[in-house]
Amino acid sequence: GEPRVDGVRVMTYNVLADAYSHTWSQLYPYLSPANADAEGRLPKAMEDVRLARPDVVCLQEVDAKWYDAFWVPQMRVAGYAPAGTLSEKTGLTREGVATFARADRWRVATSAVVSLTRPGPSPAESATEAWIRTQPALEEALGKVSTVGQIAVLEPVAAGGADGGRRRPIVVANAHLFFHPGATHLRVLQARWLLRHAETLRRAWGRDSGAGDDVGLIVCGDFNGEAHDGVVRYVADGTLRASHSDWALGGVFRWGGTSSRAAAKALLAVTTEGEAREEDEDE
């Protein structure tokens, strides 16, 4: 029969950019001063990489200064090659995402940085683009976010593993989606565009390399979502129903602030009449 395909171990890690340290006391009240300091925190994160020994490491919130001064040299010593360079956000804050691959198992064939702020010139996105134009607040937010994704093609160094399995080429997509808790719909759109860019590269590489459809796809990063959130459901299922509450919650998001009252009203609007009545009776 067909030889077994080797598994791939992937680590995704938000290593916390120093640029946002002024928010940590509220977001992470348990964070000790020793771990808040990058010179103490980053070596511990690197030790996690060494212990896990993953095939692929996807990092988010990588400070530009630490990418060259710490991550690249430390990763090289540990046997990892960078998949391109640091993919920085397009705004003023110098941080971004970075991907590394085990050099003894993978060769970085190519990598690209993709914008996750607009759908781009694609016939498949014409309906999305038209819908965005009917949403002024969403269009304004998309014009101000600076999110990018990094996509890399990794080819196996050796045809087979030590236990007789085989490895196939893989496309790895790494992104840190927009953070604001109220922008639930925006993250779904960013996930859609990340997946589309990754799938486009996967198909093109399969066609040009002769691998056909035998090219794997790994999508990871910090999506700023939990299992029930629309962005995670979209990545897992490839679709998100129109009745999902994240569309309504995101619909009241405004750049610069959204009131909790407006968000609550939006959530109530997408519940069924029966659910709304039960809530009223409980009150």
C-alpha positions as CSV (number, residue, x, y, z in Angstrom):
1,G,0.0,0.0,0.0
2,E,0.9,3.7,0.1
3,P,3.7,4.6,2.6
4,R,2.6,6.3,5.7
5,V,2.9,10.1,5.7
6,D,5.0,11.3,8.6
7,G,3.4,13.7,11.1
8,V,4.6,17.3,11.4
9,R,5.0,18.9,14.8
10,V,4.2,22.6,14.9
11,M,4.6,25.2,17.6
12,T,2.8,28.5,17.5
13,Y,3.9,31.1,20.1
14,N,3.0,34.7,20.8
15,V,6.2,35.9,22.5
16,L,4.8,39.3,23.5
17,A,6.3,42.4,21.8
18,D,7.9,45.0,24.1
19,A,5.9,47.7,22.3
20,Y,2.8,46.6,24.2
21,S,4.3,46.2,27.6
22,H,2.3,49.1,28.9
23,T,-0.8,46.9,28.6
24,W,0.6,43.8,30.4
25,S,-0.4,44.8,33.9
26,Q,-4.0,44.7,32.9
27,L,-3.9,41.9,30.4
28,Y,-1.6,39.6,32.4
29,P,-1.7,40.6,36.1
30,Y,0.1,37.3,36.9
31,L,3.1,38.2,34.8
32,S,6.2,38.5,37.1
33,P,8.7,41.3,36.6
34,A,11.3,38.8,35.7
35,N,9.2,37.4,32.9
36,A,8.1,40.8,31.7
37,D,11.7,41.6,30.9
38,A,12.5,40.4,27.4
39,E,16.1,39.4,28.3
40,G,14.6,37.0,30.9
41,R,11.5,36.0,29.0
42,L,12.8,35.2,25.5
43,P,15.4,32.7,26.6
44,K,12.7,30.8,28.4
45,A,10.5,30.8,25.2
46,M,13.5,29.5,23.3
47,E,14.0,26.7,25.8
48,D,10.4,25.7,25.2
49,V,11.3,25.4,21.5
50,R,14.3,23.2,22.3
51,L,12.3,20.9,24.5
52,A,9.4,20.5,22.1
53,R,11.7,20.2,19.1
54,P,8.9,21.0,16.5
55,D,9.4,20.8,12.8
56,V,8.0,24.3,12.4
57,V,7.9,27.3,14.8
58,C,5.5,30.1,14.1
59,L,6.0,33.2,16.3
60,Q,3.9,36.3,16.7
61,E,4.6,39.7,18.3
62,V,8.3,39.4,17.4
63,D,10.0,42.7,18.0
64,A,12.1,43.8,15.0
65,K,15.1,44.4,17.3
66,W,14.9,41.0,18.9
67,Y,14.4,39.2,15.6
68,D,18.0,39.9,14.4
69,A,19.6,40.1,17.9
70,F,18.0,37.0,19.4
71,W,15.7,34.9,17.4
72,V,17.6,34.3,14.2
73,P,20.9,33.4,15.9
74,Q,19.3,31.3,18.7
75,M,17.2,29.4,16.2
76,R,20.2,28.8,13.9
77,V,22.1,27.3,16.9
78,A,19.1,25.1,17.6
79,G,19.0,23.9,14.0
80,Y,16.3,26.0,12.5
81,A,16.3,28.2,9.4
82,P,14.1,31.3,9.0
83,A,11.4,31.1,6.4
84,G,12.1,34.5,4.8
85,T,12.5,37.5,7.1
86,L,10.4,39.1,9.8
87,S,7.0,39.9,8.4
88,E,6.3,43.2,10.0
89,K,2.9,44.9,10.3
90,T,2.5,47.9,8.1
91,G,1.9,50.4,10.9
92,L,4.3,52.3,13.1
93,T,4.8,49.5,15.6
94,R,7.8,47.4,14.6
95,E,6.7,43.9,15.3
96,G,5.4,41.0,13.3
97,V,5.3,37.3,12.7
98,A,8.2,35.0,12.0
99,T,8.4,31.3,10.9
100,F,11.3,28.9,11.3
101,A,11.8,25.3,10.1
102,R,14.0,22.5,11.2
103,A,16.9,22.6,8.7
104,D,17.6,18.8,9.0
105,R,14.0,18.0,7.9
106,W,12.9,21.0,5.7
107,R,14.1,23.3,3.1
108,V,12.5,26.7,2.8
109,A,11.6,26.8,-0.9
110,T,9.9,30.2,-0.9
111,S,8.0,32.6,1.3
112,A,5.8,35.7,0.9
113,V,4.2,38.4,3.0
114,V,0.5,39.0,2.3
115,S,-1.8,41.8,3.4
116,L,-4.8,41.0,5.4
117,T,-6.5,44.4,5.2
118,R,-8.4,43.9,1.9
119,P,-9.6,41.0,-0.2
120,G,-7.4,41.9,-3.1
121,P,-8.0,41.6,-6.9
122,S,-9.7,38.2,-7.0
123,P,-12.9,37.2,-8.8
124,A,-13.7,34.9,-5.8
125,E,-13.7,38.0,-3.5
126,S,-15.8,40.3,-5.6
127,A,-18.9,39.6,-3.5
128,T,-16.9,40.2,-0.3
129,E,-15.5,43.5,-1.6
130,A,-19.0,44.6,-2.6
131,W,-20.4,43.8,0.8
132,I,-17.5,45.7,2.6
133,R,-18.5,48.8,0.6
134,T,-21.9,48.7,2.2
135,Q,-20.3,48.7,5.7
136,P,-18.7,52.1,6.2
137,A,-17.4,51.3,9.8
138,L,-15.8,48.1,8.6
139,E,-14.3,49.7,5.6
140,E,-12.8,52.4,7.8
141,A,-11.3,49.8,10.2
142,L,-9.8,47.8,7.3
143,G,-8.2,51.0,6.1
144,K,-6.4,51.4,9.4
145,V,-5.4,47.9,10.5
146,S,-1.9,46.8,9.6
147,T,-2.2,43.0,9.7
148,V,0.0,40.9,7.5
149,G,0.4,37.1,7.1
150,Q,3.5,35.1,6.3
151,I,3.2,32.1,4.0
152,A,6.1,29.7,3.3
153,V,6.6,26.6,1.2
154,L,8.7,23.9,2.9
155,E,10.1,21.0,1.0
156,P,11.3,17.8,2.8
157,V,15.1,17.5,2.9
158,A,14.9,13.7,2.6
159,A,12.3,11.6,0.8
160,G,11.5,9.4,3.8
161,G,11.7,9.2,7.6
162,A,13.8,6.8,9.6
163,D,10.7,4.6,10.2
164,G,9.8,4.3,6.6
165,G,7.3,7.1,6.5
166,R,7.4,9.9,4.0
167,R,7.1,13.6,4.1
168,R,5.4,15.8,1.6
169,P,5.8,19.5,0.8
170,I,3.8,21.8,3.1
171,V,2.6,25.3,3.0
172,V,2.7,27.1,6.3
173,A,0.6,30.2,7.0
174,N,1.3,32.3,10.1
175,A,-0.6,35.4,11.2
176,H,-1.6,37.5,14.2
177,L,-5.1,38.7,13.6
178,F,-6.5,42.1,14.7
179,F,-6.7,42.2,18.5
180,H,-9.8,44.3,19.3
181,P,-12.5,42.1,21.0
182,G,-15.3,44.0,19.3
183,A,-13.9,43.4,15.8
184,T,-15.2,39.8,15.6
185,H,-16.3,40.1,11.9
186,L,-13.0,41.7,10.9
187,R,-11.0,38.7,12.2
188,V,-13.2,36.3,10.2
189,L,-12.5,38.3,7.0
190,Q,-8.7,38.2,7.8
191,A,-8.8,34.5,8.3
192,R,-10.6,34.1,5.0
193,W,-8.0,36.1,3.2
194,L,-5.1,34.2,4.9
195,L,-6.6,30.9,3.9
196,R,-7.2,32.0,0.3
197,H,-3.6,33.2,-0.1
198,A,-2.3,30.0,1.4
199,E,-4.5,27.8,-0.7
200,T,-3.6,29.7,-3.9
201,L,0.1,29.2,-3.1
202,R,-0.5,25.5,-2.3
203,R,-2.2,24.9,-5.6
204,A,0.4,26.8,-7.6
205,W,3.3,25.0,-6.0
206,G,1.7,21.7,-6.5
207,R,1.2,22.4,-10.2
208,D,4.6,23.9,-10.8
209,S,6.6,21.3,-8.8
210,G,4.7,18.3,-10.1
211,A,3.5,17.4,-6.6
212,G,-0.1,18.0,-7.7
213,D,-2.5,17.9,-4.8
214,D,0.0,16.2,-2.5
215,V,1.0,19.4,-0.8
216,G,0.0,19.9,2.8
217,L,-1.4,23.1,4.4
218,I,-0.8,24.2,7.9
219,V,-2.5,27.4,9.1
220,C,-1.6,28.7,12.6
221,G,-1.0,31.8,14.6
222,D,-2.7,34.0,17.2
223,F,-6.3,34.5,16.0
224,N,-7.4,36.3,19.1
225,G,-10.3,33.9,19.3
226,E,-11.6,31.0,21.3
227,A,-13.1,27.7,20.2
228,H,-16.7,29.1,19.9
229,D,-15.7,32.3,18.1
230,G,-16.4,32.9,14.5
231,V,-12.8,33.2,13.4
232,V,-11.9,29.8,14.9
233,R,-15.1,28.2,13.5
234,Y,-14.3,29.6,10.0
235,V,-10.7,28.2,10.1
236,A,-11.9,24.8,11.3
237,D,-15.0,24.5,9.0
238,G,-14.2,26.7,6.0
239,T,-17.5,28.5,6.4
240,L,-19.5,30.6,9.0
241,R,-23.2,30.9,8.9
242,A,-24.8,34.3,8.5
243,S,-26.6,33.9,11.8
244,H,-23.4,33.6,13.8
245,S,-23.4,36.2,16.6
246,D,-19.9,37.5,15.6
247,W,-21.4,39.2,12.5
248,A,-23.8,41.2,14.6
249,L,-21.3,42.0,17.3
250,G,-18.8,43.1,14.7
251,G,-21.5,45.1,13.0
252,V,-21.5,47.6,15.9
253,F,-17.7,47.9,16.1
254,R,-16.4,51.4,15.5
255,W,-12.8,52.4,15.2
256,G,-12.2,54.3,18.4
257,G,-14.7,52.5,20.6
258,T,-17.9,50.5,20.8
259,S,-20.2,50.7,23.8
260,S,-21.1,47.6,25.7
261,R,-24.8,48.6,25.4
262,A,-24.6,48.6,21.6
263,A,-22.8,45.2,21.6
264,A,-25.5,43.7,23.9
265,K,-28.3,45.0,21.6
266,A,-26.5,43.5,18.6
267,L,-26.2,40.1,20.3
268,L,-29.9,40.2,21.3
269,A,-30.9,40.9,17.7
270,V,-29.4,37.6,16.5
271,T,-31.1,35.4,19.1
272,T,-34.3,33.7,18.3
273,E,-37.6,35.1,19.6
274,G,-37.9,32.2,21.9
275,E,-34.4,32.7,23.4
276,A,-35.1,36.4,23.9
277,R,-38.4,35.7,25.6
278,E,-36.7,33.2,28.0
279,E,-34.1,35.8,28.9
280,D,-36.8,38.4,29.7
281,E,-38.6,35.9,31.9
282,D,-35.5,35.0,33.8
283,E,-35.0,38.7,34.5
